[in-house]
Amino acid sequence: MSDYLINTQQIVCVAQFVAKEGKRDALVAALASLVPDTRRELGCIRYELNVSVDDENKVAFVEKFVDRAAFDKHCAKDAIEHYFHHVMPDLVASHHVEVFNEVIA
């Protein structure tokens, strides 16, 4: 018997962005503007914006949604699409988005 379970229902997303030189504050402001509406979305459990303590240009969201459908609906929202297609190209040097299932120990 294992000492953990994998919650395959809920979705955890870690989205990391590295700001272009001199663009960190603008990136944080752009991402922070997404927080209030996202936290009110049906199915959003956690939506937290973080700035790295080791690299001042690295910013990351830690997100948790009740299921894949809620996460996919979030990703399809106009504000998220607008960020990725119109805002991010001016502010972000690189990014990495990964989706996980939580391990419950």
HELIX and SHEET records of a PDB file:
HELIX    1   1 ARG A   24  ALA A   32  1                                   9    
HELIX    2   2 VAL A   35  ARG A   39  1                                   5    
HELIX    3   3 ARG A   68  CYS A   75  1                                   8    
HELIX    4   4 ASP A   78  HIS A   82  1                                   5    
HELIX    5   5 TYR A   83  VAL A   87  3                                   5    
HELIX    6   6 MET A   88  LEU A   91  1                                   4    
SHEET    1   A 4 CYS A  44  VAL A  51  0                                        
SHEET    2   A 4 LYS A  58  PHE A  65 -1                                        
SHEET    3   A 4 LEU A   5  ALA A  19 -1                                        
SHEET    4   A 4 VAL A  92  ILE A 104 -1                                        
END                                                                             
